[in-house]
Amino acid sequence: MIKKKNNLTFAESHAKLYTDMITFEEQENMGQMDEAIRETVKEQGFKKINLEKEAIIATDRQVGGDHYKTCKIQPVDYIVENNLTFLEGNVVKYITRHRRKGEGARDIEKVIHYCELILEKDYGRK
C-alpha cells in the first residue's frame, strides 16, 4: 500500500477529501469555495467515486497503434523501472516492436543505430 507524504494511503486521502467536501456541502456559508464550485455543488452535489479505478492511466492507452498492447511488460514500464537512459530505452522500444508494428527490418536498423550511439557516447568508440 502506497503512503503519501502526509502518511495517508490513497484510500485514506480520498476518504478525507470526500468527508471535507461533504462538510462544505452541508455548510450554509460556503464562502470558502469560489462561485463556480458553489454553483456546481448546489446543482449536482458531490459524488463519491473510486478515483483509482476511474483515473486514466497513460499506459492503459496507446497513441498511434496497438503494437505494445500485447506485451506482458510495457516497454515504458521496463525502461522506467530499470532507470535506462534515453538511448537504452530506445533499444528496448524498437526491439520490442519490430515484429508487431510492421516496420521489422527498419526497427532492427534503429536498434543497431542506438547501440552504436551508446558505444560512441558511453564508451568513446568512434
NORDAZI-V909534 format. One line per field, one symbol per residue. ss: DSSP state (@ for helix, = for strand, . for the rest). psi: psi as a letter, one per 40 degrees, with the letter a starting at -180 (. if undefined). A space follows every 50 residues. Layout:
ss->???
psi->???
//
This chain:
ss->..=.....=@@@@@@@@@@@@@@@@@........@@@@@@@@@@...... @@@@...@@@..............@@@@@@@....@@@@@@@@@@@@... ...@@@@@@@@@@@@@@@@@@@@...
psi->hhiideeiiddddddddddddddddehdgfeeiiddddddddddahhhig dddeihhdeeihhfafeedehdhhdddddddefiidddddddddddeded defcddddddddddddddddddeei.
//
